Amino acid sequence: MTTMTAARSPLSPADRPHLGLRERKKIKTREAIRSAMYALAEEQGYEATTVEQIAERAEVSPSTVFRYFPTKEDIVLTDEYDPILVEDVRARPADEPWPETIRHVMLAAARAGVEEDPRVARLRTRLMAEVPAVRSRMMESMSVTGRMICAALAERTGRDPDSLEVRVYAMSFIGALMEASLYWAENGHQGDFTALVDRALNVLEHGLGKETP
C-alpha cells in the first residue's frame, strides 16, 4: 500500500511460504534499498540524498536501485503490501457488509504499519507531507491501490469493477486514508494514527455531522 504507512500481515512477504527463493531475494533487496533511503533521509534530508548514496549504503549498484524503483520517490512509497491488503479483504466473510470489511482491513493495516516500525511510519508520512514530488507520486501510486480495491469490491458485489460507482466508492476509502496520513504528519504525529483512520472512515459512513465546539 503505497499510501500512508505500509499495511502489514502476520507473515511478512519475504516469509510467506508460497514465495520462491528468487522472489524472497528480490524482496530483501528492495527492503535493503528502502532502509538505506530512510536512514540517509534522516541523516541529511530527502533532497540531499542521491540514488548513488542509496546504492552504496544498500550495497547494490545504482542500476539495481532503478531496476526496483523507477524514481527516488518510489523508494519512499512502494512496499510489498497491496496484494496482501486485497488478500485480507477477500479473506473476510462473504456475507459481511462491505463497509465492515473495509473498516476491519484498513484499521488492522494502519495499526500494524505503525506498530511494526513507528520511526519509518513517521518518516514516510512526513516526507509525503513535506516533499511535493513524493506527494505527487503518492497520488499516482494510490490509484493503483484503488483499482485493486475496485476488483475486490466487484468480486464481493458482482458489480463491474470499471463502473463509475465502484471506482468512486473504492477511491473514497483511499482518499480517506491518504488524508488521515497527511493530517497525522502535518500535526506532528500527535495522537493515534489508527484512531485518525477510524475518524476518516466515520466521515465516509456518516457524513460530516455536527461540528464539535
C-alpha positions as CSV (number, residue, x, y, z in Angstrom):
1,M,0.0,0.0,0.0
2,T,1.9,2.8,-1.3
3,T,0.0,5.2,0.6
4,M,0.3,6.2,4.2
5,T,2.0,3.5,6.3
6,A,2.7,0.1,4.9
7,A,0.0,-2.4,5.6
8,R,1.3,-5.4,7.4
9,S,0.3,-9.1,7.6
10,P,1.1,-11.6,10.4
11,L,3.7,-13.0,8.0
12,S,6.0,-10.6,6.2
13,P,6.1,-11.0,2.4
14,A,9.6,-12.5,2.5
15,D,8.4,-15.1,5.0
16,R,5.3,-16.3,3.2
17,P,5.7,-19.9,2.3
18,H,4.4,-19.7,-1.2
19,L,7.2,-17.3,-2.3
20,G,10.2,-18.9,-4.0
21,L,13.8,-18.2,-3.2
22,R,14.2,-15.8,-6.1
23,E,11.2,-13.7,-5.1
24,R,12.4,-13.6,-1.4
25,K,15.8,-12.3,-2.5
26,K,14.1,-9.6,-4.6
27,I,12.0,-8.5,-1.6
28,K,15.1,-8.5,0.6
29,T,16.9,-6.3,-1.9
30,R,14.0,-3.9,-2.1
31,E,13.9,-3.8,1.7
32,A,17.7,-3.0,1.8
33,I,17.3,-0.2,-0.6
34,R,14.3,1.3,1.3
35,S,16.2,1.0,4.6
36,A,19.2,2.9,3.1
37,M,16.8,5.6,1.8
38,Y,15.2,6.1,5.2
39,A,18.5,6.2,7.0
40,L,20.0,8.7,4.6
41,A,16.9,10.9,4.6
42,E,17.0,11.1,8.4
43,E,20.7,11.8,8.4
44,Q,20.9,14.5,5.7
45,G,17.4,15.2,4.4
46,Y,15.5,13.8,1.4
47,E,16.6,16.3,-1.2
48,A,20.3,15.9,-0.4
49,T,20.1,12.1,-0.7
50,T,21.1,10.7,-4.1
51,V,20.5,7.4,-5.7
52,E,24.2,6.8,-5.7
53,Q,24.4,7.2,-2.0
54,I,21.4,4.9,-1.5
55,A,23.0,2.3,-3.7
56,E,26.3,2.5,-1.8
57,R,24.5,2.2,1.6
58,A,22.4,-0.8,0.3
59,E,25.5,-2.4,-1.2
60,V,23.9,-2.6,-4.7
61,S,24.6,-0.7,-7.9
62,P,22.6,2.4,-8.9
63,S,21.2,0.5,-11.9
64,T,19.8,-2.1,-9.4
65,V,18.1,0.7,-7.5
66,F,16.5,1.9,-10.7
67,R,15.5,-1.6,-11.6
68,Y,13.5,-1.9,-8.4
69,F,12.3,1.7,-8.1
70,P,11.9,3.8,-11.2
71,T,12.1,7.1,-9.2
72,K,13.6,8.1,-5.8
73,E,10.0,8.9,-4.7
74,D,9.1,5.3,-5.3
75,I,11.6,4.1,-2.7
76,V,9.7,6.1,-0.1
77,L,6.3,5.0,-1.2
78,T,6.4,1.5,-2.7
79,D,6.0,-1.6,-0.5
80,E,5.0,-5.2,-0.9
81,Y,1.7,-5.0,0.8
82,D,-1.0,-4.0,-1.8
83,P,-1.6,-7.7,-2.7
84,I,-1.7,-8.6,0.9
85,L,-4.4,-5.9,1.6
86,V,-6.5,-7.4,-1.2
87,E,-5.9,-10.9,0.2
88,D,-7.1,-9.7,3.6
89,V,-10.3,-8.2,2.0
90,R,-11.0,-11.5,0.2
91,A,-10.5,-13.5,3.4
92,R,-13.3,-11.7,5.2
93,P,-16.7,-13.5,5.4
94,A,-18.5,-13.3,2.1
95,D,-21.8,-12.1,3.8
96,E,-20.1,-9.4,5.8
97,P,-21.3,-5.9,4.7
98,W,-18.6,-4.1,2.6
99,P,-18.2,-1.1,5.0
100,E,-17.4,-3.5,7.9
101,T,-14.9,-5.4,5.7
102,I,-13.0,-2.4,4.6
103,R,-13.0,-0.8,8.1
104,H,-11.6,-4.0,9.6
105,V,-8.9,-4.4,7.0
106,M,-7.9,-0.7,6.9
107,L,-7.7,-0.3,10.7
108,A,-5.7,-3.5,11.0
109,A,-3.3,-2.3,8.3
110,A,-3.0,1.1,9.9
111,R,-2.4,-0.3,13.3
112,A,0.2,-2.9,12.2
113,G,2.0,-0.5,10.0
114,V,2.7,1.9,12.8
115,E,3.4,-0.7,15.4
116,E,5.9,-2.6,13.2
117,D,8.2,0.4,12.8
118,P,7.0,3.7,14.3
119,R,10.1,5.5,13.1
120,V,9.7,4.6,9.5
121,A,5.9,5.2,9.6
122,R,6.5,8.8,10.8
123,L,9.3,9.4,8.3
124,R,7.3,8.2,5.4
125,T,4.3,10.3,6.2
126,R,6.4,13.3,7.0
127,L,8.0,13.1,3.5
128,M,4.6,12.7,2.0
129,A,3.5,15.9,3.7
130,E,6.7,17.9,3.1
131,V,8.1,16.9,-0.3
132,P,5.9,17.9,-3.3
133,A,7.5,15.2,-5.5
134,V,6.7,12.5,-3.0
135,R,3.1,13.7,-2.5
136,S,2.6,13.8,-6.3
137,R,3.9,10.3,-6.8
138,M,1.8,9.2,-3.9
139,M,-1.3,10.3,-5.8
140,E,-0.3,8.2,-8.8
141,S,0.5,5.1,-6.8
142,M,-2.7,5.3,-4.8
143,S,-4.7,5.0,-7.9
144,V,-3.2,1.5,-8.4
145,T,-4.2,0.5,-4.9
146,G,-7.6,1.9,-5.6
147,R,-8.0,-0.3,-8.7
148,M,-7.1,-3.4,-6.6
149,I,-9.8,-2.5,-4.2
150,C,-12.2,-2.0,-7.1
151,A,-11.5,-5.5,-8.2
152,A,-12.1,-6.9,-4.7
153,L,-15.3,-4.9,-4.3
154,A,-16.6,-6.1,-7.6
155,E,-16.0,-9.7,-6.6
156,R,-18.0,-9.2,-3.5
157,T,-20.9,-7.3,-5.0
158,G,-21.0,-8.6,-8.6
159,R,-20.6,-5.1,-10.0
160,D,-18.4,-4.0,-12.8
161,P,-15.0,-3.0,-11.4
162,D,-14.7,-0.3,-14.0
163,S,-18.1,1.3,-13.3
164,L,-18.0,4.9,-12.1
165,E,-19.9,3.9,-9.0
166,V,-17.4,1.3,-7.9
167,R,-14.4,3.5,-8.8
168,V,-15.7,6.4,-6.8
169,Y,-16.7,4.3,-3.8
170,A,-13.3,2.5,-3.7
171,M,-11.3,5.6,-4.2
172,S,-13.2,7.4,-1.4
173,F,-11.5,4.9,1.0
174,I,-8.1,5.5,-0.5
175,G,-8.6,9.3,-0.2
176,A,-9.7,9.0,3.4
177,L,-6.6,7.0,4.3
178,M,-4.3,9.4,2.4
179,E,-5.8,12.5,4.2
180,A,-5.5,10.8,7.6
181,S,-1.8,10.1,6.8
182,L,-1.2,13.7,5.8
183,Y,-3.1,15.1,8.8
184,W,-1.1,12.9,11.2
185,A,2.2,14.2,9.7
186,E,1.1,17.8,9.5
187,N,0.1,17.8,13.2
188,G,3.4,16.5,14.4
189,H,2.3,12.8,14.5
190,Q,0.3,13.6,17.6
191,G,-2.3,11.0,18.7
192,D,-3.0,7.6,17.5
193,F,-2.9,7.1,13.7
194,T,-5.4,4.2,13.8
195,A,-7.9,6.5,15.6
196,L,-7.5,9.1,12.8
197,V,-8.2,6.4,10.2
198,D,-11.3,5.4,12.2
199,R,-12.4,9.0,12.2
200,A,-11.9,9.3,8.5
201,L,-14.0,6.2,7.9
202,N,-16.7,7.6,10.1
203,V,-16.9,10.6,7.9
204,L,-17.4,8.4,4.8
205,E,-20.1,6.3,6.6
206,H,-22.0,9.1,8.4
207,G,-21.0,12.4,6.7
208,L,-19.7,15.5,8.5
209,G,-22.3,15.6,11.2
210,K,-22.4,18.4,13.7
211,E,-19.2,20.3,14.3
212,T,-17.7,19.8,17.8
213,P,-17.5,23.1,19.7
